[in-house]
Amino acid sequence: MIWLRDLLAATDGWLLGDGSPDQSFAGFCFDSRRARPGELFVALKTDRGDGHDFVADALARGATGALVEAERWSGRSWNGRLLIGVPDTYEALTRYARALLRQRPLPVVAITGSVGKTTTRAAAAAVLSRRFRVFQNPANFNGRLGVPIALGGLEPDHQLLVLEMGADRFGEIRELCEIAPPRIGIVTTIGEAHLAYFGSQEAIASEKRAVVEALPSDGLAILNRDDPRVWEMRRYTRAEVLAVSADDRWPADGPDHLHPLSRSIAWAIGRAFGLADDAIAEALAALPALPGRMNVLPGVNGIVLVDDSFNASPSAMRAAIVWLMRYRPDQALSRPVQRFLILGDMDQLGEHSIRLHREVGECVARHADAHTTLVTLGEQAYHIALGAREAGMRAESIVVTYLARDAVDYVRAHARAGDCVLVKGDVSARMERVVAALLAHKDDVRRLARQEPGWASVRVLRPSRPTWLDVDLDAIAHNVRAIRTLIGPGVALMAVLKADGYGHGAVKVARTALNNGADWCGVASLSEATALRSMGIEAPILILGFTPAWHAREALLRDVALTAYDLDVARAYSRAAQELKRTARLHVKVDTGMSRLGVLPAEAPDFIRTVAALPAVCVEGVFTHFSSADSNEDYTRLQLARFRGVLSALGNSPTLRYIHAANSAATLAYPEARFNMVRIGLAMYGLNPFHPLPLRPSGLTLRPAMTWRTTIAQVKTLPAGTPVSYGGRFICPRETTIAVIPVGYADGFRRAPQTFGEVLVRGQRAPIIGAVCMDQTILDVSHIPGVRIGDEVMIIGRQGDAQITVEEAAARLGTISYEVISAILPRVPRVS
């Protein structure tokens, strides 16, 4: 509870609106989406946004008042609501928390470490609650900001504080100990969590050590003697030191979800406070599993679902792997129990990320048996799969996904009653969504992590540049499944991944397409095929373009099928295959009217027979390409007739497994052109392949997969007559408010002869003015109120009620959708 008089005194704040010093608040909140009646909303300016913009929303949701920075609030109206002005809301929270604990010097138990803080905090609080009214900070409110906010919930009858203390920057633990001076300090382990920020485990240990350094001489340090870095901390404290270990034996065990080290710490602290053994045992026996922390739940198909989705670090991953391999079902099965590990990305590992993910994969391989399946989810988690494969785990026991639905579908199809499925990943991986989809009882979703209002729209990680593409892999999956249903089971589907998957990211698109019904991958060059193979794509790949003779050996070594239309080149493929004792798999391309690559129809039958007779060659396919399937029915049917003539002249060739002609437009509009394989490009990415006709068939729904965003870098007002950008070709006709966005022609944001014309800012169209620069572009936002640094800008996509489509952008640029999306350059990060 927060008394207004105490808050004003501690912060030197002042009332901007109505209020009485006798008024109180139930606690602090800083996310307007989670504001509850009786709380005080704290307006914080962060790198993600300005809380002052959401004061009205928080008050509308029931917050009693708001703590604001007076300077930022200047000029705004408060409409009679209770507002408290301070110079700095961050500093105000800190000052309030310090003053509160000076006024009420309650004993503080401070818990820190890389892994196990939250579980240990819950276990210690449960034990101590047998004697005291215990306050503990909830969820992840464990940092310099979180602890003061949590302390807003301190009640007059609380007697003791159990505080989890975390850090992602140097000096944070020391600051927390100054706010809440500990009498008992507990350190669990030193691992790799937050390695990106601290650089080494030694630096992490130095940061965590601040807890024991802050203890008074009559205090107590409880240290994990199993961890050398933690045990070394005994040299840095004046307090009594108590050693604990995961192997300690106690009168009773805790529940299965309680880690042995957390159990030992809870027993140690209980005895330190004089609690009887039976009281400690009862408290631990009644301790429920925390959401997302080794919480065993009933799953679909009778599986045992272990939810460890709250967060992840390498050491926590390794512990989960060992736990799973020791798992034994409660009831006897007539078959070996199957174990499934669904592992997502780990965050904040910096330059060590790839190595540490691979080491987790090696751990899986080291402990796995023939009945273990590893399912990875995410771009970083792929390296877990790679590490497991290189450490000897069977390829058929490793499943790589980039989409939660694909991981869920695989487990649903393969796990049976009694099998165990463990789900773990870091916050950004949002693995609780995987758990939710595998629950037997949907009401159990309330037992999962991150179910509070607002989490659905939270972006945990920010892209590496303030200009980025959002790639919706769910849309890719939807489009592939829709087309798969349309063409039926007898027709193979080739996902065309040229130009890095039309700018969407070839590897993630390939995995998603293959997991949702695609059979083949189509690329333009050996380098594109090599990129897929190097990332573990084992599906058949066809190079649709020209592969010179000197690339033949490399292509064959990577088991890539090649396009043939020249006899000399085909002979070179044959020689390379003989030299490597392999078979060159060839698809002959027939030029039926595109007048590009391909053998002419009259020459095609003899050419195909001649190539098929070459040593070490298998002509497994023949294909053509339509030039106008999107717009000219008569010419498309002419090309189709020419292709049919070639097929008729060939007769029944025993080696021709694949006959393909249809691109996206032909697949959708000409069922007779599907033969037994189709090549899907534009439609897979959710774009209309027809020009200028509407999508056919009309009942098919495609979802665009790409959204292109940037942010406002600066806003300023220029006087009339001011020239803008290179060459000064644009002169402000009046006083003009401009906004600069960090995107330019080096990103694929066209400079000439036409530009994109407009973008969306705060749901309104903002015209581009002046020349587009290499890295920046200038907008006129004079007509849009309130534009500021950090506002999101939509280049392609929907914002509010307004939308700019790829097709609209293409029309402005005088080109086609293909060029717009494939011309977005690699330095624009792809986020999915």
N, C-alpha and C positions, 0 to 999 in steps of 0.2 A: 504494500500500500504506500502511496506517495502523498504526503500532505503538501498542499500548495505553499504554506508558509515556510516549510523546510526547504522546498525546492527554490523558492525565491531567495532565501537567506544563503543557501549554499552556492548559488550561481550568480548572485548579484543581478538577477533578472528583474523584469518589471512587466506589469500587466498591460497588454495592448487592447484587451477587450474586457467584458464583464467577468467578474469572479470574486470569490470571497476567500480570504486566507484560511478559513476553516474547511475549505473544500478539499476533497481527496480524490485520488485516481487509483484504479485497480492495478495499474502497471503501465509500463511504456510499450509502445509499438512503433515500428518504423516503416512497415509495409502497409500501405493504405488498403490493399486487397484483403489483409488479414486483421484489420481493425475491428475491435469489439467494443460494445457499450461499456462505458466507464473508464476506458483507457485514455492515456495522453499520447497523442501522435507526435513523434519527434521528426522534424523536417531535416533530413540530412542531405548534403550535397556530396554525391559520390561520382566516380568516373562512369557510372551507368545512368545517371540522371539526377535531377534536383527534386528532393522531396517537397519543396515548397509548392511545386506544381500540383501536388496531390493532397494538399491540406483539405480542400473542399470535399474530395472523395472520402477521405478518412472520417471527416465530420459527418458526412451523409451516411456512413456505415455505422455510426453510433459513438465514435470517439468523443469524449467529453470536451476536449480542448486540444491545443497544439502548442508545441515548443518550437519557436521559429527564430531565425537569425534576423534581427531587427533591420539590418541594412538590406538584406535580400527581400524583406517583406515590405520595404518602403514603397508607398504608392498603391498598395493593394488594399482591398476592403476586407474587414473581418465580420461584417454584418452582425455585430453584437455577440459573436461567439467568443469563448474564453481563449485568448492567445497570450502566450508568455514570450517576451522578447529577450534574447540574450545575444552577446556578440558572436558566439560560436557554439553551435549545438553539440558538437563532439566534446569540446572542453566542458560544457555545462554538464553533460552526463558523467564525465569523469569526476568533476568537482562534487557533484551530488553524491556519487557512490562513496567517495573518500569521506565526505562529511557524515554520511549515514553510518559508516562503520566506525568512525571516531566517536560518534554519539552513542553507538551501541557496539562496544568492542567484544563481539561474540567470537568464540573459538572458530578458527577456520582450518578446515582440512583441504589442502590444495593437492590436486592430482594432475600430473602431466606425464608426457611420454608420447612416442610415435604411434603406438598401437594400444588399444585396450582401455583408453581413458574413460570412455563413456560407460562401458560395462563395469569397470572398476568403481566409477562414481556411483552407479546405481546400486551395486552390491554393498559398498560401504555405507551409503545412505540408508539402505534397507536394514542393515544390522544396527546402526546407531539409532534408528527410529524406534528401536525397542526401549530406549531410555530417554531420548531427547525428541523435541519437536525440531526436525531437521529441514533446513532449506537447501535445495540443490538447484543449480542452473540447468534449465531444460535444453534438450536438443543440442544444437551446435552453438549455443550462446556462450562461447568459451574464450573469446578473444578480447582485445582492448575495448571494442565496442560492445560485444555481446554480454560480457559480464556486468557492466554497469546497467545495461538494459534489463538483464535478468533480475538484478537486485531491486528493481522497481516493484517486484512481487514479494519482497520481504515483509512478513507480517509481525505485529508486535509480540506474538507468542513464540516466535522462532527462537531456539536456544543455541543452535549450532549450524554452521555453514559447511557444506561439502561442495567444493567448487572444482569443476574441471577447468583446466587452463591450457589453452592451445596457442600456437604461434605460427605465423607465416612470414615473420620479419624479425630482424635482430632487435633485441631489447624489449620485446612484447611481454615475455614472462616476468621480467623485472618490473615493468610498469604495472602488471596485474598484482604482483606481490606488494607494491606500494599502495595500491587501491585496497586490497584485502590481505593484510599481513597474515601469513599462515602460522599456525602453531604446530601443525602436523603436515609434513610434505611427503608425497608419494610419487615415485617415478617408476613407470612400468617398463618400457623398453625404449631403445634408441634404434630406429629403423631408417628407411629411405623416404618416408613421407615428407613432403615439402623440400625435397632435395634440390629442386629447381631454384629455390630461394636461398637456401643456406649453403649449397655447394658441396658439402661433405657431411658424413655422419659425425665427425668430430665437432664440426660447427653446430650441428643440431644438439649434440650432447652439451656443448657449452651453453647454448640457449636454455635448454631444459634445466640445467644445473642451478639456475637462478632460484628455483624453488627451495632447494636445500640450503643454499647460501643465505636465504632470507630468514631461516628459522632461528628463533631465540635459543639461548643456551639450555632452557628448560623445555625445549620442544622435542619433537620426535621425527626422524627421517626413516621412512619405510622404503627400502631399496631392493630391487630385484637382483639377487646375487648371480643369477644365470646369465645376465648381460654384463660383459666386462665394462662397457662404457658407463652403465648405470652404477655398478658396484664401485667404480673408481670415484664416484661422487661423494663417498663417505669421507674423503679427505678434505672436502670443502665445506663442512658444516660444523657448527658448534654444538648442534643438538645430539641427543642420543641416537644411535643408528640401530635399526632393526632389519635384519636380512630376511627376505622371503624368497621362495622358489616355487616354480610350478610343480615340483616334485614333493613339496612338503606334505606330510600326512597329518590329517586332522580328524577329530572324532567322527565327523560325518561329511559326506560329499555334498556338493551343490547340484543343482539341475544340470542336465547334459549341455544346455546352451551356455553355461557359465564357464569361461575359460579357467583352467586350473590356476593360473597366476592371479586372476581376479578373485578367485575363491580364497587363495592363500592370503592375499592382502586384506580381504574382508574379515577373515578369522583373526589376523594379526591386529587390526585396528579395533575389532570388537573386544579382544582381550586387553588391549592397551587402555580401553575405557572401562574395564572392569565388568564387562558383560559375561554372564554365565554361558557355558558351552551350549546348553540346550536352547537358550534364547538365540544365539548366533545360528545354530543349525536350523531352527524353525524359520528364522528370517530368510536364510538363503534358500530353503526348500520352497518357500512361498514366492520367491522372486520370479516374476514373469520375464519371458524373453522380450528384449527391446525390439521395436520395429526395425527390420533390416539387419539384425545381428544374430545370426545362427538361429533364426526362428523357424521351428519345424511346423509345417502347415500341411493339411491334406490337399493333394493335387489332383488334377484330371487323371482319368484312367486308373485311379487308385495309387498313384505314385506318391512317394514321400518327398515333399518339396521343402528344401532348406533355403530360407530367405536370408542371405547375407549381403544384401544389396545396398546397405547404407553408404559404404565407401570402401576403398581398397588401397592397399599399399603392397609392395612386393612381399614383405614379411607376412602380412595378413593373408595374402593370396596363398603363400606356401603353407601356412597353418590350415587354411581351408582345404587345400588339396590333401594334406595328411589326414585331416578329420574325415574326409569323404572316403578315403581308402580304408579307414578303420571301421566305417559304418557297417553294421550288421542289422538286417531287418528284424523286427520284433517277432514276426511269424515265419515259420519255415516255408521256403519256396521249393517247388519241385524242379527248379532250374537255378543256375547261378544268378545272383542279383546283378543287374546292370546299373552302372553308375554314370551319370552325365554331369559334366562340369560345364556350365555356361559362364564364360568369363568375358567381362567387358574391359574397356580401356582403364588404365590407371593415369591419374593426372599429376601435374606438378613435379615431374621427374627431370625436366630440363633435358640437357644433353645426354643424360643417362637413360632416357626413356626406352630407346630401342633395346639396349643391352639388358635392362632390367625386365622388360617384357619377355625377351628371349629366355632369360634365366628362369622365369616362371614357367615357360613352356618346357624347359629342360627338367624342371621339378615334376611337372605332370608326367613326362615320359619316364622318369626315374621311378615313380610310385605307381604308375598305371599298370593294370593287368589287361588281359584279353577282353575283359568285360567293361572297360572304361571308354567312354566317348568324350572327346573334348570339342566343345562348340564355342567358337570365339565370335564376339560381336563388336565390331568397330575397327577403325583404321589402325590404332595402336595395338589393339588386341590381336591383329593379324600376326604380329611378331611373336605372340605366344604360340600360335599355331606353327609358325616357322621354326621356333626353338624346339618345340616338341617333335616336329618331323625330323629335324637334323639330329636330335638326340636319340632317334630310333623308334619313335612311336609310329605305328602303322598308318599309312595315308588314309585308309578307309575308316579309321577311328577318329579322324580330324575333320571337322566341318567348319568352314569359314563363312561368316555372314557379316553384312553391314547393315542389316535391317532387323529390328526386333521381331517382326512378324515371321521372318524366315527362321530365326532361331527357335521360336515357339512352334512353328509348323513342323520342324524336324523332330523336336522332342515329342510332340503330340503323336507323330506317326511311328515313333520307334520305342518310346518308353511304355512299360506295362506295369500292372499292379505289383507293388512291392519294390519296384526300382526306385533309386534315389537320384534326385536332381538337385544340384546345388547351384545357386545363382549368385554371382558376385561381380562387382565392378564399382568404379568410382562415381561420384555424384553426377558428373557430366554424362556418363553412360546411361543414366536413368534406368538402371536394371530393374527397379521396382515395377516398371511396365511389363517386363518379361514375367516377373512373378505374378502380377495381376492376371495375365492371360493364361497362366497355368494353374490357377486356383480351382479347386473343386467347387468351392462355395463362394460365390461372388461377394457375399456379405463380409468375407474375411479381408476384403480390400482395406477395410478400416484399420487392420493390423499391420499395414505396410508403411514404409517410410514415405515421406514427401506427399502426403495426401491432403495437406492443408490447402485452403483456397489460395490461388495465385501461382502454385507450382506448375500448373499446366503451361503457363506462358513464360516461365523463367528460362533464360538462356544462361547456362552456367559458365561456359567458356566463350570468350570473345574471339573473333577471327584475328589472324596475324596482321591484317591491314584494315584500315577503316573503309575499305572498298572490298566487297566480297560477294560471292555467289552462294545462295542457299540452294542446295540440290535436294529435292524431295524424293528420296529413294522409294518412299511409299507410292508416289505417283508412278515411278518407273515400274514398280511391281504391279500396280493396278493395270497399267497400259499393256504390259506383257501378258498378264492373265486374260485381259479382255480380248486381245488379238489371238491368244492361244485358243480361247473358247470359240472365236469366230472361224478359225481355219480348221479346227477339228483335230483329232488325235493322229490322223494319217499323214499329216504334213509337218515336216521339220521346220523349226523357226530359227533363223540366223539373226542374232543381235548385231547390228552394224555399229562398230565402235571407232570408226575413223575419226581423226582429229581429236584425240583424247575423249572419245565418246561424245562427239559434237559439242565439246567444251564442258561436259558435265563431269568428267573424270572417268576414264575408261575402266579402271580396275573395279571401282565400287559399282559402276553400272553393270559390268560384266557379271560380277558375283550375284548381284540382285536379279538380273535377267535370267541367269542360269538357274537360280534357286526358285524361279517362278514360271518356268516352262520353256525357256529358250534351250536350244540344243547345240547351236554353233555360235562361234564368234567370227565376225567379218571385219577385216582391217585393210588398210591401204598399203602397208609396207612391212618389211621384215622388222624394222625397229618397233613398230606398234605391236607386232606379234610377240617379239622378245620381251617387251614390257609386261605383257599379260603373263607369259610363261614364267618370268622372273618373280611374279607375285603369286605363283602357285595355281594359275588357271590351267586346268588339265583338259578342258573341253576341246573338241575339234575347232581348229582355227583355219580360215581360208584367207590368204592374201588376195584381195580382189584386183589389185593393180599390178604394175610391172615389177617383176623381181629379176634383176640382172643375173647373168650366169654366175658371177663371182659371189653371189649371196646364196647359191643353191645349197652348198654344204651346211651353212649355218641354219638355213631353213629346215633342212632334213634332220639335222641334229635336234632341233626343237619340235620335231613332229608336226610341221606346219604344211598344210596343203597349198599348192601353188596354182596360179592361173596360167594357162598356156594358150598361145595363139600364133606363135612363131616356131617353125620346125627346128631351126638352129638352136634356139634357146631351149626347146624341149629336149633336144639331144644332149645339151649340157646338163640339164637336170638328170637325165638318164645316166650319164657318166659319173656324176657326183654320187648318185644313189648306189651304183655298182662299187665305187671306191669305198663307200661307207658300209656296204652290205646292208643297205636299207632299201625301202620302196618309195619312190617318188609318187605321192598322191597328187594327181592333177585334175583341174576342172578346166575344160576348154570353153573359152568365151567366143560366142558368135555375135558378130556385128550385124544386127537385123535392121539397123536404121539409125543408130546413135551416131555413126560415123566417127567413132572414137576407137578404143582398143577392141580387137576381136578379128577373127577370121570371117570372111564374107560367106553368106549362106551357101552359094554354089560350090565353094571349096571346102566347106566344113565337113561333110561326110568322109571324104578321102583323107583329110587332115586328121580327123579323129582316129580313123583306122590305122594310119601310119604311126601316129604317136602311141597308140595303144600297143603296137607291136614292138616298141622299143624295150630293151632290157631294163628290168628293175623299175618299170613304170606301171602305174595303175591309173587309168582314166576313170575316176570314180564319179565325175560330174560333168555336166554340160549346162551352160547358162547364157543368158542374154540380159540386156538392160534396156528398159523402155526410156525413151527420151521425153515423152509427153503424156504419161499416164495421168498426170495431174490436171491436164487441160485439153487434150485432143483425143477424143475417142476413136475417130476414124484412123488416125495414124497408129495408135496403139494396137488396134485390131490388125492393121497391116503387118506390124512387127510381129505380132503373135502368130499370124498365119505363116510368115517366113520361118519362124522358129519351129513351128509344127512341121513344116516341110522338111527341115533338117532332121528332126526326130524320126519322121516317117522313112526317110532315106536310110537312116541308120539301122532300122529294124530293132530287133531285140538284142541289144548289146548286154552281155552278161556282167560287165564291169560297171555300167552306168547306174550307180546307186542313187544319185541325186540329180534331179532336173529342176532348175530354178530360173525364174524370169522376173518375178514380181517384187518390186520395191514397195514402199509403204502405200503409195497411192494405188498401185495395181492390186496389192493384197486386199485392200478395202473395197475397191470398186469392180474388180474383174475376177470373180471366183475361178473362172476357167484358166486363169494365168498362174494359179498357185502351184500346179503340178504337185511335186512331193517335198518342196522346200520353198520358203519365202524369206526375203531379206528385209528386215524391219529397221529403218533408221529414224526418220523424223517422227513417225507415229509413236515409237517407243518413248520418245522424249515429250510426248503429249502435245505436239504441234500439228496443225492441220496441213496435210501434204497437198491439198488441192488449191489451185489458183486459177481463177478467183472464185471457184465454186464452193459451196458449203461442204462440210464433212460428209462423206458417204462411207458406209450406210448411216443414215441419219440417227438410228437408234444407238449407235456406238458412242460411248463417252470416253474421251481421252483427257487426262489431267496434265497440264503443263508442269514440268519438273523443275524449271529454273526460275529463280527470282534473283535479280541483280540489285544490290543495295550499296549505298555509301552513306556518308554522314556530312553534316555541315562542319567545315573547318574554321570559318570566320564569317562574321556578319558586320557590315559597316554601311554607312550612308555617304553617298558621293553627291557633290553639287552638280547642277545642270552644266553640261558642257565638258564633263570629264570623259576622256577617252578610256576605253576598257580593253585590256589584253593586248597581245602582240599586234603591231601595225596600227593600233588605234582606229580600226575601221568602224567600231561602234562608239558613238558619242552619246552620253546620257542626255536625253531630250528634256529631262526635268530632274529634280532631286530624286535620286534612285537608291533604294536599299538593295545592296547586292549580298549574295552568299557565295562563298567559295567552297567547292566540293573537291575532295582529293581523288579525282579520277580524270584520266586524259587519254590521248590517243595511244600512249604506250600500254594502256590497258585494253585497247580495242574499242574505245569510245571515240567514234569516228570524228575526224576533224574536217575533212573535205572529200568530195565536193559538197556533200550534205552532212549535217549533224543530226543527232537524235532529236533535236528541236526543243523538247521539253522533258522535264522530270517531275516527280511528285514530291512536294514538300508540305507536310501537315495536311495531307489529303487534297491539296490543290496543285494545279499545273503551274510550274515555274519555267519560264522560257530561258534558254541558254542565250547569253549575250557575249559578244566578242569572240575571238578565235579560241577554239579548244586548244589547251596547252598539252605538253607531253604528260604531265602528272596532275593537272588541275583544270577546272572549268568554272566559269562564273555564271551565276544565275541572277535574274531579276526577281526579287521577292518583295518588292514594294507593296504589293497587294495582299500579302499574307502576314497577318499579325503574329507577333511573338516568336519569330524564328530566332534560334540561338545556336551556339556551338553545341555539337553533339546530337542535334536532331537527325533522325534517320531520313534518308532520301531514297526514294524508289526510282530506279532507272527502268527496270522491267518488273512488273508485278502490280499487286493491288495495295493501295493505301487508303483506308477509309472507304468511301464510296467510289473513288476514282481508280482507274486501271490503265496501265500502258502494257500492251501485249507485244510479244515478239513480232507478230504480223504487222502491227502498227509501226513499230520501229523500223521494220524492213521497208515498209512503204515510204516512210520519210527519207530513208537512206537511198531509195531507188534500187533496192536489191531484194534478196529472198531471205526467208527465215534461216536457211542453212548457214548463210554467211554471217548473219548477226550473231548467232550463238557460237559458231566455231571460231569466230575471229576474236573472242574474248581471250586475252592472252594469259599464259600460265601464272604470271605474277599476281593475278587476282585469285585469292584463296577460295577453294571450294569447301563449303561447310555443309555437312549432311547429318 
